[in-house]
Amino acid sequence: MADFENDLPQEQEDEDLYVLEDDEGEEVSFHQLGRIEKDGVTYAMLTLVDDDDGSVMVFVVDLDENGEEVLNPAEEEIAEEIFYLFLSENEDYEYGPAE
């Protein structure tokens, strides 16, 4: 998985659309599927806009020194646990490639 710049704001036109910068400086667009909180930490489930394979990435929602929201990729160990928690609380979400 690519590393994403952790200090890029959410797009203003669409509250579920995020444009992040990858480790090569390219902009990557994501749709937010939802958010979930665990142990006082908020996580965002994002999927690539131009990807039909159903991949979901988990990001930690943080605030910068100005109180602006930033997204940081969750560590792999916690990402899987958070994703399954998200699935269990969102039973109507269908995970997998688009048909």
Secondary structure, DSSP 8 states (H G I E B T S, - for coil): ---B-S---B-SS-TTEEEEEBTTS-EEEEEEEEEEEETTEEEEEEEETT--S---EEEEEEE-TTS-EEEEE--HHHHHHHHHHHHHH-TT---S---
